[in-house]
Amino acid sequence: MIWRKTFIITFSACLFSLGPVCDGPAGDLEVHEKMTGAIREQVKVQEKADRWSEERQALLAEIQQIDTNLEWVNYQNDKYAAYIDQEEDLLKELRRKEAEMDNIRRSLEPYLDRVVEELRTFVSEDIPFLREERESRIGFMKDALNNYHLSLSDKLQRVLEALEVETKFGQTVDVTTETLDFDGKKVRAEILRVGRVAMFFRSRDGKHLGRWNEETGSWEPLSQDFTLAVRDAINMAAQKKAVDLVDLPVGGPVR
């Protein structure tokens, strides 16, 4: 090993550095003591060198571990910086959407009030079918819009549901039995509603036949020539007869 070679070289150097030796036993003793002292010093130096070498290796290993840890910390810092940037972008987007929702909320609630009021006017001016049910639904919506504890989404849902019901009325045919005012009399009749296009009635005794006049807002008599067509249409709407074509006077004067 290197230290051994160093020791031998140092030991040889010590021999030459002892200078001239004395002859005889006294000289031998003096030489022995000098050699022993030199060797001891050399051993101490070598031990210190070995300890320093071990400490140096330990320090190098520690420095290498610190460099590795520092590299990992820098990597994590870069990753977390990217995460933070991403979260900040997401937070900005959420704040933007929140601001949009606030604007929508401020405009939506008064808009819903206007929709309900317009629907109330529409129902009052529409052909008179299921009037009580429809007005009751509008009253329910008004109460919902004035309910402080009801969320805006619930209010919107109830208004949309009411609008959907009203929309379907224009796409359906229905028959109800009601008592109506006709020619100054109370007449019990079957009323046929054809969407929102027209309404016809036929008295239960078959003596009276009529249709709703939107211009006058009242029932007007209908020629008995349409008795069969109205009866068949009523039976089809009540699913008592297979669907077929019927000739009914829709709009304009009856000829």
C-alpha positions as CSV (number, residue, x, y, z in Angstrom):
1,M,0.0,0.0,0.0
2,I,1.0,3.6,-0.5
3,W,1.4,4.4,3.2
4,R,3.6,1.4,3.7
5,K,5.9,2.6,0.8
6,T,5.9,6.0,2.3
7,F,6.8,4.6,5.7
8,I,9.8,2.6,4.3
9,I,11.0,5.6,2.3
10,T,10.7,7.7,5.4
11,F,12.4,5.1,7.5
12,S,15.3,4.9,5.1
13,A,15.6,8.6,5.1
14,C,15.7,8.6,8.9
15,L,18.7,6.2,8.7
16,F,20.6,8.5,6.5
17,S,19.6,11.5,8.6
18,L,21.1,10.1,11.7
19,G,24.5,11.3,10.6
20,P,27.7,9.6,11.6
21,V,27.3,6.9,14.2
22,C,29.6,6.1,17.1
23,D,31.4,2.9,17.3
24,G,30.8,0.5,20.2
25,P,27.9,-0.3,22.5
26,A,27.2,3.3,23.4
27,G,27.0,4.2,19.8
28,D,24.7,1.3,19.0
29,L,22.4,2.3,21.8
30,E,22.3,5.9,20.6
31,V,21.5,4.8,17.1
32,H,18.8,2.5,18.3
33,E,17.1,5.2,20.3
34,K,17.2,7.6,17.5
35,M,15.8,5.0,15.1
36,T,13.0,4.0,17.6
37,G,12.1,7.7,18.1
38,A,12.0,8.3,14.4
39,I,9.8,5.3,13.8
40,R,7.4,6.3,16.5
41,E,7.1,9.8,15.1
42,Q,6.6,8.3,11.6
43,V,3.9,6.0,13.0
44,K,2.1,8.9,14.6
45,V,2.2,10.9,11.4
46,Q,0.9,7.9,9.5
47,E,-2.0,7.4,11.9
48,K,-2.9,11.1,11.6
49,A,-2.8,10.7,7.8
50,D,-5.0,7.6,7.9
51,R,-7.5,9.4,10.1
52,W,-7.5,12.4,7.9
53,S,-8.0,10.2,4.9
54,E,-11.0,8.5,6.5
55,E,-12.4,11.8,7.5
56,R,-11.9,13.1,4.0
57,Q,-13.7,10.2,2.5
58,A,-16.6,10.6,5.0
59,L,-16.8,14.3,4.2
60,L,-16.7,13.6,0.4
61,A,-19.6,11.1,0.9
62,E,-21.5,13.6,3.0
63,I,-21.0,16.3,0.4
64,Q,-22.1,14.0,-2.4
65,Q,-25.3,13.1,-0.4
66,I,-25.9,16.8,0.2
67,D,-25.5,17.5,-3.5
68,T,-28.0,14.7,-4.3
69,N,-30.5,16.0,-1.7
70,L,-30.1,19.5,-3.0
71,E,-30.7,18.3,-6.6
72,W,-33.9,16.6,-5.4
73,V,-35.0,19.6,-3.5
74,N,-34.5,21.8,-6.5
75,Y,-36.5,19.4,-8.6
76,Q,-39.3,19.4,-6.1
77,N,-39.2,23.1,-5.9
78,D,-39.6,23.4,-9.7
79,K,-42.5,20.9,-9.6
80,Y,-44.3,22.7,-6.8
81,A,-43.7,26.0,-8.5
82,A,-45.5,24.5,-11.6
83,Y,-48.3,23.2,-9.3
84,I,-48.7,26.6,-7.7
85,D,-48.9,28.3,-11.1
86,Q,-51.5,25.9,-12.2
87,E,-53.6,26.3,-9.0
88,E,-53.3,30.1,-9.3
89,D,-54.6,29.9,-12.9
90,L,-57.5,27.7,-11.7
91,L,-58.2,30.1,-8.8
92,K,-58.3,33.0,-11.3
93,E,-60.7,31.1,-13.5
94,L,-63.0,30.2,-10.5
95,R,-63.0,33.9,-9.5
96,R,-63.9,34.9,-13.0
97,K,-66.8,32.4,-13.1
98,E,-67.9,33.5,-9.7
99,A,-68.1,37.1,-11.0
100,E,-70.0,35.9,-14.0
101,M,-72.4,34.0,-11.7
102,D,-73.0,37.1,-9.6
103,N,-73.8,39.1,-12.8
104,I,-76.2,36.3,-13.9
105,R,-77.8,36.2,-10.5
106,R,-78.4,39.9,-10.4
107,S,-80.1,39.8,-13.8
108,L,-81.8,36.5,-13.6
109,E,-84.0,37.0,-10.6
110,P,-85.7,40.1,-12.0
111,Y,-86.0,38.4,-15.3
112,L,-87.8,35.5,-13.8
113,D,-90.3,37.9,-12.2
114,R,-90.9,39.4,-15.6
115,V,-91.4,36.0,-17.2
116,V,-94.0,35.0,-14.6
117,E,-95.9,38.2,-15.0
118,E,-95.8,37.8,-18.8
119,L,-97.1,34.3,-18.4
120,R,-99.9,35.5,-16.2
121,T,-100.9,37.9,-18.9
122,F,-100.7,35.3,-21.5
123,V,-102.9,32.9,-19.6
124,S,-105.5,35.5,-19.0
125,E,-105.6,36.3,-22.7
126,D,-105.3,32.7,-23.9
127,I,-108.3,30.5,-24.8
128,P,-110.1,29.6,-21.6
129,F,-109.0,26.0,-20.7
130,L,-107.9,24.7,-17.4
131,R,-107.9,28.3,-16.2
132,E,-108.0,27.5,-12.5
133,E,-105.1,25.0,-12.7
134,R,-103.0,27.4,-14.8
135,E,-103.6,30.4,-12.6
136,S,-102.9,28.3,-9.5
137,R,-99.5,27.3,-11.0
138,I,-98.7,30.9,-11.7
139,G,-99.5,31.8,-8.0
140,F,-97.2,29.0,-6.9
141,M,-94.4,30.4,-9.0
142,K,-94.9,33.8,-7.6
143,D,-94.7,32.5,-4.0
144,A,-91.5,30.6,-5.0
145,L,-89.9,33.7,-6.4
146,N,-90.7,35.6,-3.2
147,N,-89.4,32.8,-1.0
148,Y,-86.1,34.1,0.5
149,H,-85.0,30.6,1.6
150,L,-85.4,29.1,-1.9
151,S,-82.2,29.1,-4.0
152,L,-82.1,30.8,-7.3
153,S,-81.6,27.5,-9.1
154,D,-84.8,26.1,-7.5
155,K,-86.7,29.2,-8.6
156,L,-85.4,28.9,-12.1
157,Q,-86.3,25.2,-12.2
158,R,-89.9,25.9,-11.2
159,V,-90.3,28.6,-13.7
160,L,-88.9,26.3,-16.5
161,E,-91.2,23.5,-15.4
162,A,-94.2,25.8,-15.7
163,L,-93.1,27.0,-19.1
164,E,-92.7,23.5,-20.2
165,V,-96.3,22.6,-19.2
166,E,-97.6,25.6,-21.0
167,T,-95.6,24.7,-24.1
168,K,-97.1,21.2,-24.1
169,F,-100.6,22.6,-24.0
170,G,-100.0,23.9,-27.5
171,Q,-99.0,20.4,-28.8
172,T,-101.8,18.3,-27.3
173,V,-105.5,17.6,-27.8
174,D,-107.6,17.3,-24.6
175,V,-111.2,16.7,-23.5
176,T,-112.7,18.0,-20.3
177,T,-116.2,18.1,-19.0
178,E,-117.3,21.4,-17.6
179,T,-120.2,23.7,-17.1
180,L,-120.1,26.7,-19.4
181,D,-122.1,29.8,-20.2
182,F,-123.8,29.5,-23.6
183,D,-126.6,31.7,-24.9
184,G,-127.5,32.9,-21.4
185,K,-127.6,29.3,-20.0
186,K,-125.5,27.0,-18.0
187,V,-124.6,24.1,-20.2
188,R,-122.9,20.9,-19.1
189,A,-120.7,20.0,-22.0
190,E,-117.7,18.1,-23.2
191,I,-115.0,20.6,-24.3
192,L,-112.5,19.7,-27.0
193,R,-109.3,21.6,-27.0
194,V,-107.1,21.4,-30.1
195,G,-103.7,22.7,-28.9
196,R,-104.2,26.5,-28.7
197,V,-105.7,26.6,-32.1
198,A,-109.4,26.1,-31.3
199,M,-111.9,24.8,-28.7
200,F,-115.2,23.2,-29.4
201,F,-118.0,22.0,-27.1
202,R,-120.8,19.5,-27.4
203,S,-123.5,19.5,-24.7
204,R,-124.0,16.2,-22.9
205,D,-127.6,16.0,-24.3
206,G,-126.4,16.7,-27.8
207,K,-128.6,19.7,-28.3
208,H,-125.9,22.3,-28.4
209,L,-122.8,22.6,-30.4
210,G,-120.3,25.5,-30.4
211,R,-116.8,26.8,-30.6
212,W,-114.8,29.5,-28.9
213,N,-114.5,32.8,-30.6
214,E,-111.3,34.5,-29.6
215,E,-112.4,37.9,-31.0
216,T,-115.5,38.1,-28.9
217,G,-114.1,36.0,-26.0
218,S,-117.2,33.9,-25.9
219,W,-118.8,30.7,-27.1
220,E,-120.7,30.9,-30.4
221,P,-123.1,28.3,-31.9
222,L,-121.7,25.9,-34.5
223,S,-123.7,24.4,-37.3
224,Q,-125.1,20.9,-36.6
225,D,-123.3,19.8,-39.8
226,F,-120.2,19.5,-37.6
227,T,-121.9,17.4,-34.9
228,L,-120.4,14.1,-36.2
229,A,-116.9,15.6,-36.7
230,V,-116.9,17.1,-33.2
231,R,-118.2,13.9,-31.6
232,D,-115.5,11.8,-33.4
233,A,-112.8,14.2,-32.4
234,I,-113.9,14.1,-28.8
235,N,-113.9,10.3,-28.9
236,M,-110.4,10.2,-30.5
237,A,-109.1,12.7,-27.9
238,A,-110.5,10.5,-25.1
239,Q,-108.9,7.5,-26.8
240,K,-112.3,5.9,-27.4
241,K,-111.9,5.9,-31.2
242,A,-108.9,5.3,-33.5
243,V,-107.2,8.4,-34.7
244,D,-108.5,9.6,-38.1
245,L,-108.9,12.8,-40.1
246,V,-111.8,15.1,-39.1
247,D,-113.1,18.3,-40.7
248,L,-113.4,21.0,-38.1
249,P,-113.7,24.8,-38.6
250,V,-110.5,26.3,-37.2
251,G,-110.3,30.0,-37.5
252,G,-112.4,32.4,-39.5
253,P,-116.1,32.4,-39.9
254,V,-118.0,29.2,-40.3
255,R,-119.6,28.7,-43.8
